[in-house]
């Protein structure tokens, strides 16, 4: 094994301690949604909790109370800015090979052309990996400590949509159509506006549809923990879908299309999947009995930052032992 011989025990599991540099072309921490950024931030904090040394290589303006931050100098290669004592580098989406002398992995967060797949790629679901000719994946996890105390006893009156509504494949129009077929259904749209010019001209006039734009964690929690469920009829192969686990964590079941990783994440006890809008609406009308407690516990236990980070550590060790991931 080519990793540091110093070890620690965390949760009854032994880990070799490493210096891990996390490279991401964004400013951290984020104030609004920033799903991928929250995953990276949470992983860094969890690694520190487990005894590892973490350095963030980030855009100017970033700061971190628990790890060293190096601001990316755009005039220099990324490889030349990685600390000399780094054991392994974690890239997000894109590997910078120039002057890179350290072992590395790269998390692929989106759907990309297969010919550009790096041999040290890690995808975010089994379906995501398989569609790119790989078996290497780690499910995303979130640091639920950042999400506040959840009140599962609140009355639930509306449904919600969470995502970049301007992106056609997220299909907010489908979510609106489904909501209008639900008896007394109303929809909170988190991540979209009533007038949207990015999709041509789209103006939603229905008083049953409520738009909130981009929301922070506090506003998101307020809305979703009073939601009857996430309506998410996406039109593309979702690589993972952080909105799924966030909604579940707040006790809201998921009603979605079975695209990409969604069937891996949404089990029958926490949601329902169909490619047919009418079938989704009919099911919602006839099955109002999902347990907020079950949804919450499922997301909390299966998709937390510790589970994810432990899986990444295994990938790090594979690479450090000279193994290919894909």
Buried (B, 14 or more C-beta within 10 A) or exposed (E): EEBBEEEEEBEEEEBBBBBBBBBBBBBBBBEEBBBBBBBBBBBBBBBBEBBBBBBBBBEEEBEBEEBEBBBBEEEEEBBEBBBEEBBBBBBBBBBBEEEBEBBBBBBBBEBBEEEEBBEBBBBBBBBBBEBBEBEBBBBBBBBBEEBBEBEBEBEBEBBBBBBBBBBBEBBBBBBBBBBBBBEEBBBBBBBBBBEBEEEEEBEBEEEBBBBBEBBEBEBBBBBBBBBBBBBBBBBBBBBBBBBBBBBBBBBBBBBBBBBBBBBBBBBEEBBBBBEEBEEBBBBBEEEEEBBBEBBBBBBBEBBBBBBBBBBBBEBBBBBBEEEEBB
